[in-house]
Amino acid sequence: MKLRHVTLHQLRLFQSLGTHLSYTRVAEELFLTQPAVSIQIKRLEESVGMPLVEQMGKRIYLTEAGKELFEACRDVLERLRVLSEDMTGMEQGVKGPISLAAITTAKFFIPHLLGAFLKNYPEVEPRITFTNQARVLERLENNMDDIVIMGTLPENMDVEVQYFLDNPIVVVAHPSHPLVGQKNIPLARIAEERFIAREPGSGTRAARTKLFAEHGLKANTYMELGSSEAIKQAVMAGLGISVLSRHSLRLELETGTLAMLDVEHFPLMRKWYAVHLKGKKLSNTARMFLDFLLNEGSKILETVQPHVSAQPGAGEKVVKKAKRSKATGKSSK
């Protein structure tokens, strides 16, 4: 490859094209016209001396050379980003951008943690995306964020994982439900109730399904909804019961608009993890926020959401290998 005349602008443009596989998306993302994008790609191909993209019908694909260049673009631009942020940090302390992505349910506690962090480092500029499991995995795979917050770990990616918070899963019902107030309700009795469930693929739903299956039971799924907020409203309306993260229920339990049922085998204790691709070099700001999550996160949430913060052991560091391997724990310090 002859790369003497390749510019950083072209590398950024090609990284965007390799991510979206759409000239239109690249033009929108980089505030260019579509013809300008096409011209720059052609110039890049001329510099490289071989085709980087091919079009079949209305879809475009990266050639083998294009795939190699795309990986190089991601590596070079990521290193430059980290270098820029680290040099800013060395000059002026912890400041500048940090990009986070998190599973939707994490919106009930991540803003509290981020707010506490910003009190110590007010010049940090956070960008955070709350979205579903599939989109979070896509962002993680494409290295779009500094840190990803999730409860279900990917099976086919080499990632570094650090557990920082417990995630208790509980059964909730309308306050007037006949099971409210009963003690140690049998799981078989709960299975008879109408369940308001998250969509397939949700970690909370998967945990409940696994528990029921282990006891030879199957939930009576009456309705599927796409968010915890929608599920809470359905339960408040008396449409059924549900299984939700305790972190998402602070206001409803305090105001009495929802009631937590005492069911055997609950709460199910899942975990929240801070995740990034293995080998990723975190910026100074991202490292400080990760340390903050591990060392201060559970203490801060205990003041906001008593009895749902992490138990001793938070901060355990694991490296999640590719398919079928298991995470192994060791101290992060």
N, C-alpha and C positions, 0 to 999 in steps of 0.2 A: 504493500500500500504506500502511496505517496501522499503524506499528510502534512507537507510543509505549509500549504496554503489554507489549511482548515482553520476556521475561527471558532472562538468560544460560542458566538451567536449561533453558528451552524450546529455545534454540538448540542446546545440547549434545544434548538429546533428539532434535531433528529431524535433526541431523547423523548420529547413530547410526541413525535410521530410514532416512535416505537411503542410508547405507552398506549396511545389512543387508536393507532392505525386508521386515522382519519385526518385528511388535510383540513377539513372544516373545523374539527375540534382543536387542532393545532393553531389555526388562525385565530379562533376565539380566545384560546388560552394566552397567546403571546401578543394579542392585539395587532395582528397583521391581516392583510388580505390573502385570500386563498391563492391567487396567482403569485404573490410574493413568496409564499411558502413553497410552491412548486419550483420556482426559479432557484431558491436557495438549495433545495434538495438536488436539483440537477447539477448545480455548481459543486455541491459536496461529492456527488458521484464522479464528476470530472476530476476532482482532486484526488479521490481515492483510486480511480481508474477502473472501477467495476460497478455493476448495478447494485443498489442497496435495497430497492423496493421493486415489487412487481404487482401488477394489477390484473385481477381475473374477475370479469364482470364489474360489479360496483364495489368490490372489496379489494383492499390492498394488503400485501403481506411483505414481511422482511425476507430478503434473500439470506443465504448463509453468511455472506459478507456483512449484510445489514444487521444480522443478529449479533455478530461479533462486535461491530461498531457500537451497537446499542448498549451492550454490556460495558464497553469501554467508556461510553458517554456517561452512564450512570456512575461509574467508579470515579472518573475524573471530576465530574461536577459535584459529587458528594464530598470528595476530598477538598475541593476548593471552598465549598460551603462551610465545612467544619473548620478549615483553616481560617477563614474570614471571621467566624464567630469566636474561635479561640483567641485570635489576635485582639479582637475587640474586648474580650473578657480579660486578657492580660493587661490591657491598657486601662480599662474602666470598670473592672469587676464583672459581676454576673448581670448581664443585660442582653438585650436583643431578642430575636425571635426564637420561639420553641413551638414545634408542631406536634400536636397530640391527636390521636384517634381513639375512640372508645365505644364499646358496646352501649346501646341506648340506655340500658338500665343504670349504667355508671353515671348518668347525668344527675342522679340523686345524691351523689357524694363527691364526685370529682370537682365540681365548682367550689365546694367548701375547702378542699385541699389546695386547689389552685389559688383561691383567695388568700389563704394563710401564707402560701409561698410568696405571693406578690407583696404582702406586707413587709417581708424581709428583703425582697428584691423588686422594688417598684418599677425598675426600668426594663424588666423582662416583658416581651411582647408575645403573649400566647395566641396560638391559633388552634382551635380544637374542633374536631368533627365527631359528632355522635351519630352512629348509624347501626345497621343490622350486622349480624355475624358475617354474612357473605361479603359485604362491602368492606368490613374491617379486615378480613383475610386478604382481600384484593389489595387494599392499601398497604398491608404488611408485606405482601409478596413483592410489590412494586417499590418498596422502600420509600413511601411517600411521607412518612412521619418520623419524628425522633423516637417516640415511645408510643406503644399501643397498649391500651388497657382492655383486658378481656378475661373471661372466665372459663372458656373452653379452648384448649390449646390446639394449634394446627397439627395435623398428622404427617404432612408431606413437606415441611420446611425445616431447615436448620435454624433454630432460633435460640436466643438466650432469654431465659425466663426467671423472673424474681417474684415470689409470692409476698404480698404486702398487706393483705386484708382478708378476713373471713367474709363469706357471703351466705348468711343463713337464709334458707328457703322455708317459708311457712305457708300454712293453709289459712285462707281468709274467707269470710262470709259476711253477709248482711248482719247487722247487729241484732235483728229480730229472728235470725235463723234458729230453729229448734235445737241445734247442736251447740250453740254458744253457751259456755259455762260448764259443759260436760267435761269430765276428766278422762284422759288417756283413751280417746275415741278409737275403736279398732279400725285398722286400715281397710278391712273389708266393708265396714259401714260407710266409710268415706267414698269408696269406689262406687257406691250406689247413687251418689249425688251427681247432679249435672255440673260438669266442669266447663268453665270458660278458660280456654287454653291459648297459649301463644302459637304461632305458626310452626310447622315442622322445621327443625334445624335450630330452634331456640335451646340454649343450654338449660334453662329452667325446666322446659317441657321434657327434655331428654333425661334430666335427673329424676323427675317424677315418674316418667315412663319406666325407667330402669328399676326404681324401687318397687313399683307395682308388679312388674314382671317377675322380680325376685320372689314375690309372695304369691305368684300365680293369679294375679289380678290384672284387670284392664280398666282404665278410667272411662267413664261415660262422657265422652267429649261432646258437649252440646253446641259449642260455638267456638270458632277460631278467630282471634283478633290479632292485629299486628303490633300492638304496643302495650306496655304495662298500664299506661294511662287509660287506654280504651277498656282494658280488662277491669280496672278498678271501677270505672263508671258502670260497667255491666253488672258487677257484683253489687255495687251500691243500689242498682235498680232491682235487685232481687232475681236476676236471671240465672244465677248459679253460684258456685263457689270456685275458688281458683288457688293456684300455688304461685307465690310471688316472692321476690327478694325482699327481705325485711328492710333493706336500705330504702326501698321505694315507698314505704308505708308509714313513715314517721308522722306526717301531718294527719293522715286518715285515722290512725290509731289514737293519736292525742285528742282529736276532735270527736271520736266515737262514730265516725261515718262508716268505718269498717271494723270488724272484730276478728281477732286471731283465734283459730280453733286449736284446742289441745289434742293433737292426733299422735298416736304411737308412731315412732320412727321419725318424727319431725321435732325440731327443724332439721332439714338436710343441710349439712355444712359443706358448701362449696367454697371456692377460693377466687380471689381476684389477683391477677398477675399483671406485672409490667413486662412488656415483651418488645424485643427488637431483633432484627436479623443477626445471626451469629457473625461476628467479625466486624460489625458496624462500629465505626468510631464516633462516639457521642461527642457533641460539642460540650464546652464547659458548662453552659447553661443547662443542657439536657442532663448531664451527669449530676449537677447540683439538685435538679428536680427529682431525679431518681433516688438519690440519697435521702432527700426530704421525704419521699413516699415511704421508704423503708424504715426510716428512723422516727418520723414524726406523724405519719399518716394515721395510724390507729389511735394515737393519743388525742389528736385533734378531733377525730370523728366521735370519740367517746364523749366529748363535751356537747356535740351536736346531735348525735344519735346514740344515746346510752344503750349499752348491752348488745350492740351489733358490730363492734369493732373487732380488730384482729386479736387472736389469742397468741400467747407466747409462741415464737417460731416464725412470725412474719419476718420477711427479709431473707428467707431461705432462697438461695440461688441455685438454679438448675440450668442445664443446657439441654434443650429439647432437640433431639436428633431427628433425622428423617424417618420415614414411614416405619411403623411398628416398633421403634425403639422407645425406651422409657426414660422419663426424666429422673435424674439422680440428684439427690440433695447434697449440698455442702454449704458451709457458712459463706456469707457474702463479705465477711470482714476477715 
